[in-house]
């Protein structure tokens, strides 16, 4: 039995209001769950992006480390050449021709085109990967494949040294005549003084020849270490392979001069030793001792 219309209306209104209140939290919860789900998804995506960025950063750092290590290897070659130049100063001053030869061989070995170019290409390739740029061409230069020879005309020759020697003696003779020409000597005194002074002039001229031949070696090594190699490094850092290859060719060509330069130095040092072993200082004494020992061995074993 239904109640009075007014009561029914009131109760109906009350029930409807209560039902709405009961449904409203459920809607809020559903909406909140949806928001939380979207947020969780966004967080997961962000975490993935962060992880990918972290991995990319780690890869970039490893590439940077590899690039830096290879650049350092190229730079270390220039440092080693400059150190050899420093060592040559002492070796030449001591007339230690064997140590000079080792330094020359060391520089020739340092400027090895295959080794250097492989490191140059490693730097350029790693840089291209890191920067997502075009990979340069890595063709082996034809000139390197054919072999690089020194210039056909060496920067110093024996003919030039001989001309210098003759000029120094001529200049010395004129200076001697200018200084001693008016001296009141008899012929014997004059001849004795002339021979004594001429011997000293010849010895000094020979010292100068050996010194100039030694300077030639130093100049070659200095050109590689102080001029060519810094330009090569700068080209690699700029990503310019063609320029780097050109500088490498220059370094190899100049280094190829060292063989003939050392032969020239050794020949003129031997000439100086022949005239005056004492002019080579401790090295001259050592060589004379070796000659004495070898002569003694020959006397003991004449049949050998």
Secondary structure, 3 states (H helix, E strand, C coil): CCCCHHHHHHHHHHHHHHHHHHHHHHHHHHHHHHHHHHHHHHHHHHHHHHHHHHHHHHHHHHHHHHHHHHHHHHHHHHHHHHHHHHHHHHHHHCCCHHHHHHHHHHHHHHCCHHHHHHHHHHHHHHHHHHHCCCCCCCCCCHHHHHCCCCCCCCCCCHHHHHHHHHHHHHHHHHHHHHHHCCCCCCHHHHHHHHHHHHHHHHHHHHHHHHHHHHHHHHHHHHHHHHHHHHHHHHHHHCCCHHHHHHHHHHHHHHHCCHHHHHHHHHHHHHHHHHHCHHHHHHHHHHHHHHHHHHHHHHHHCCCC
